[in-house]
Amino acid sequence: MTAKNDEEPRFDLREAFKARQKQLEADLGFGRTVASHPGTMGDATELDWRGMLNDFLPRRYKVSKAFVVDVRGGLSDQLDVVIHDRQYSPALFEVGGALFVPAESVHAVFEVKQEINKSYVDYTGEKVASVRSLHRTSVQFDTATGRAPARTQPRILGGILGLSSGWSPALGQPFRDALAGQEGDQILDLGCALRVGSFEIPDPTSLREISLCDDPDTALIFFLLRLLKRLQDQATVGAMDIDEYTQSVWPTATPSDE
């Protein structure tokens, strides 16, 4: 029998991710160059990130620009990127192109900026906090294997996405200090500046422990895989309490005093 000399075909995952990163980076750079109006430039950038995440993430996740609402009438700021789960929660309304999703469905939220800097980190933290502060219901629900109990809703992930960094060095001590200065619901978990690197804070109670990828060629790989791991750790979001939402819209009539 003649030995087979040809190498087995292989798929180079690292090179595939690097090629995808180059494509996204070119799109973002193009939008920054040709769009002179800040709003137009920002819209193009947000669409690139949302489109890429929609392509990458499993189909159970939906990626939208949206406001987040709760059963008590709470309303978040509008977020550039909202990763939400449509399995147990609907998109409640879309009015004039603005989407409103229930807090129970949200896994993660991100702001998109051309550049990541101290003021944008603080601004993003405030917007993330406007989502995390909302009330989320949870009820038991039936599955093919039996009744699943109501679960404690997982912590909503928050982060910032951009093209470059306003710091020098890009991911040096001032950058770390900006992240470590966040408190409570404003603490960010993940972020990516395509041209310089990505970061993850694995534990929000230990802000000095920051995982960094300072290689621009693999910044997107690092961010996407860490995001996917964090989403996997959350499993599914809890089922929203439809009865509580119904009660908030059509309260039970109170008996007459007669």
C-alpha positions as CSV (number, residue, x, y, z in Angstrom):
1,M,0.0,0.0,0.0
2,T,1.4,3.4,-0.9
3,A,1.7,5.8,2.0
4,K,-0.3,9.0,1.7
5,N,2.1,11.9,1.6
6,D,-0.4,14.7,1.3
7,E,-1.2,16.4,4.6
8,E,-4.7,16.1,5.9
9,P,-6.8,19.2,5.2
10,R,-7.1,21.6,8.2
11,F,-9.1,24.6,9.0
12,D,-6.9,27.4,10.5
13,L,-9.3,28.9,13.1
14,R,-6.8,31.6,14.1
15,E,-6.3,32.8,10.6
16,A,-10.1,32.7,10.0
17,F,-10.7,34.9,13.0
18,K,-7.9,37.3,11.9
19,A,-9.5,37.6,8.5
20,R,-12.9,38.4,10.0
21,Q,-11.3,41.0,12.2
22,K,-9.6,42.6,9.2
23,Q,-13.0,42.8,7.5
24,L,-14.7,44.4,10.4
25,E,-11.8,46.8,11.0
26,A,-11.9,47.9,7.4
27,D,-15.7,48.5,7.7
28,L,-15.2,50.6,10.8
29,G,-12.3,52.6,9.3
30,F,-14.3,53.2,6.1
31,G,-17.2,54.6,8.1
32,R,-14.9,56.9,10.1
33,T,-13.3,58.2,6.9
34,V,-16.2,59.0,4.7
35,A,-19.0,59.9,7.2
36,S,-18.4,63.5,8.2
37,H,-21.5,63.8,10.4
38,P,-20.9,62.3,13.9
39,G,-24.4,60.7,14.0
40,T,-24.0,59.1,10.6
41,M,-20.5,57.8,11.6
42,G,-21.8,56.4,14.9
43,D,-24.8,54.7,13.2
44,A,-22.6,53.0,10.7
45,T,-20.2,51.8,13.4
46,E,-23.0,50.4,15.6
47,L,-24.5,48.5,12.6
48,D,-21.1,46.9,11.9
49,W,-20.8,45.6,15.5
50,R,-24.4,44.4,15.7
51,G,-24.1,42.7,12.3
52,M,-20.9,40.9,13.3
53,L,-22.3,39.8,16.6
54,N,-25.5,38.6,15.0
55,D,-23.4,36.5,12.5
56,F,-21.2,35.1,15.2
57,L,-23.4,34.3,18.2
58,P,-25.7,31.2,18.3
59,R,-29.2,31.9,16.8
60,R,-30.8,31.8,20.3
61,Y,-29.4,35.3,20.8
62,K,-30.7,38.5,19.2
63,V,-28.6,41.6,18.9
64,S,-30.4,44.9,18.7
65,K,-30.2,48.6,19.4
66,A,-32.8,49.0,22.1
67,F,-34.3,50.5,25.3
68,V,-34.9,48.0,28.1
69,V,-38.1,48.2,30.2
70,D,-39.4,46.5,33.3
71,V,-42.8,45.5,34.6
72,R,-42.8,48.5,37.0
73,G,-42.5,51.1,34.3
74,G,-38.7,51.4,34.5
75,L,-36.9,52.5,31.4
76,S,-33.2,52.3,30.6
77,D,-31.1,54.6,28.4
78,Q,-30.9,53.4,24.8
79,L,-28.0,51.0,24.3
80,D,-26.1,50.6,21.0
81,V,-25.9,46.8,21.4
82,V,-28.4,44.7,23.4
83,I,-27.9,40.9,23.4
84,H,-31.3,39.4,24.3
85,D,-32.9,36.0,24.3
86,R,-36.2,35.6,22.5
87,Q,-37.0,32.1,23.9
88,Y,-39.1,33.2,26.9
89,S,-39.5,36.9,26.3
90,P,-40.9,38.9,23.4
91,A,-39.7,42.2,22.0
92,L,-42.5,44.3,23.5
93,F,-42.7,47.2,21.2
94,E,-41.1,48.9,18.2
95,V,-42.1,52.6,17.8
96,G,-40.6,54.8,15.1
97,G,-37.7,52.4,14.7
98,A,-37.0,52.3,18.5
99,L,-37.1,48.8,20.0
100,F,-38.2,48.1,23.6
101,V,-37.3,44.8,25.1
102,P,-38.1,43.4,28.6
103,A,-35.4,43.4,31.2
104,E,-35.9,39.6,31.7
105,S,-34.6,38.8,28.2
106,V,-31.3,40.7,28.4
107,H,-28.0,38.9,28.6
108,A,-25.5,41.8,27.9
109,V,-25.4,45.4,26.8
110,F,-22.6,47.4,25.1
111,E,-21.9,50.9,24.0
112,V,-20.1,51.5,20.7
113,K,-17.6,54.4,20.4
114,Q,-14.9,55.1,17.8
115,E,-12.4,55.5,20.6
116,I,-12.3,54.1,24.2
117,N,-11.2,56.7,26.8
118,K,-11.9,57.6,30.4
119,S,-15.0,59.7,29.7
120,Y,-16.5,57.0,27.5
121,V,-15.8,54.3,30.1
122,D,-17.7,56.4,32.7
123,Y,-20.5,57.2,30.3
124,T,-20.9,53.5,29.3
125,G,-20.9,52.5,33.0
126,E,-23.8,54.8,33.6
127,K,-25.8,53.4,30.7
128,V,-25.1,49.8,31.7
129,A,-26.3,50.7,35.3
130,S,-29.5,52.0,33.8
131,V,-30.2,48.5,32.6
132,R,-29.0,46.6,35.7
133,S,-31.1,48.7,38.0
134,L,-34.3,47.5,36.4
135,H,-36.6,44.9,38.1
136,R,-36.7,41.4,36.5
137,T,-39.4,38.9,37.2
138,S,-38.9,35.1,37.0
139,V,-41.3,32.2,37.2
140,Q,-41.3,28.5,36.9
141,F,-42.1,27.0,33.5
142,D,-42.7,23.6,31.9
143,T,-40.1,21.9,29.7
144,A,-40.0,18.5,27.9
145,T,-38.4,17.0,31.0
146,G,-40.6,18.5,33.6
147,R,-41.2,21.8,35.4
148,A,-38.2,24.1,35.8
149,P,-38.2,26.3,38.9
150,A,-38.0,30.1,38.8
151,R,-34.4,31.0,38.7
152,T,-32.3,33.9,40.0
153,Q,-31.7,36.1,37.0
154,P,-28.0,36.2,36.0
155,R,-26.1,39.4,36.2
156,I,-26.4,41.4,33.0
157,L,-23.0,41.8,31.3
158,G,-21.8,45.2,30.3
159,G,-19.0,46.5,28.1
160,I,-17.6,49.0,25.6
161,L,-16.7,48.4,21.9
162,G,-14.5,50.6,19.7
163,L,-11.8,51.0,17.1
164,S,-9.0,52.6,19.0
165,S,-7.9,53.8,22.4
166,G,-7.4,57.3,23.7
167,W,-4.7,56.3,26.2
168,S,-1.0,56.0,25.6
169,P,0.0,53.2,26.2
170,A,-3.3,52.0,24.9
171,L,-4.0,49.4,27.7
172,G,-1.6,50.7,30.3
173,Q,-2.2,51.8,33.9
174,P,-4.5,54.8,33.2
175,F,-6.8,52.4,31.3
176,R,-6.7,50.0,34.2
177,D,-7.4,52.8,36.7
178,A,-10.4,53.9,34.6
179,L,-11.9,50.4,34.8
180,A,-11.0,50.0,38.5
181,G,-12.8,53.3,39.3
182,Q,-16.2,51.9,38.4
183,E,-18.5,50.9,41.2
184,G,-21.6,48.8,41.7
185,D,-23.9,48.5,38.6
186,Q,-21.5,50.6,36.6
187,I,-18.7,48.0,36.5
188,L,-17.9,46.8,33.0
189,D,-17.1,43.2,32.2
190,L,-15.7,43.1,28.6
191,G,-14.5,45.4,25.9
192,C,-12.6,45.6,22.6
193,A,-10.7,48.3,20.8
194,L,-10.0,46.6,17.5
195,R,-6.7,48.3,16.8
196,V,-5.1,47.8,20.2
197,G,-6.6,44.9,22.1
198,S,-9.4,43.6,24.3
199,F,-10.1,43.2,28.0
200,E,-12.2,41.1,30.4
201,I,-12.8,41.6,34.1
202,P,-13.5,38.0,35.2
203,D,-14.8,38.9,38.7
204,P,-16.6,42.2,39.3
205,T,-15.6,42.1,43.0
206,S,-11.9,42.2,42.1
207,L,-11.5,45.0,39.6
208,R,-7.7,45.0,39.8
209,E,-7.7,41.5,38.1
210,I,-8.0,42.4,34.4
211,S,-7.4,39.9,31.6
212,L,-5.8,41.6,28.6
213,C,-5.2,40.7,25.0
214,D,-2.8,43.5,23.8
215,D,-2.3,41.9,20.4
216,P,-4.3,43.8,17.7
217,D,-4.2,40.8,15.4
218,T,-6.2,38.7,17.9
219,A,-8.2,41.4,19.8
220,L,-11.5,40.3,18.2
221,I,-10.8,36.6,18.7
222,F,-10.3,37.2,22.4
223,F,-13.3,39.4,22.9
224,L,-15.7,37.1,21.0
225,L,-14.6,33.9,22.7
226,R,-14.7,35.4,26.2
227,L,-18.1,36.9,25.5
228,L,-19.4,33.5,24.3
229,K,-18.0,31.8,27.4
230,R,-19.7,34.4,29.7
231,L,-23.0,33.8,27.9
232,Q,-22.6,30.1,28.2
233,D,-22.0,30.5,31.9
234,Q,-25.3,32.3,32.2
235,A,-27.2,29.5,30.5
236,T,-30.7,30.7,29.7
237,V,-32.4,33.7,31.1
238,G,-35.4,33.1,33.4
239,A,-38.9,33.1,32.1
240,M,-40.7,36.4,32.5
241,D,-43.8,36.5,34.7
242,I,-46.5,37.2,32.1
243,D,-49.2,37.4,34.8
244,E,-47.3,40.2,36.5
245,Y,-47.0,42.1,33.2
246,T,-50.7,41.6,32.6
247,Q,-51.5,42.9,36.0
248,S,-49.4,46.0,35.5
249,V,-51.4,46.8,32.3
250,W,-54.9,45.7,33.5
251,P,-55.0,45.9,37.3
252,T,-57.7,43.9,38.9
253,A,-60.7,46.2,39.6
254,T,-61.1,47.0,43.3
255,P,-64.5,46.2,44.9
256,S,-66.9,49.1,45.3
257,D,-67.3,50.6,48.8
258,E,-71.0,50.4,48.4
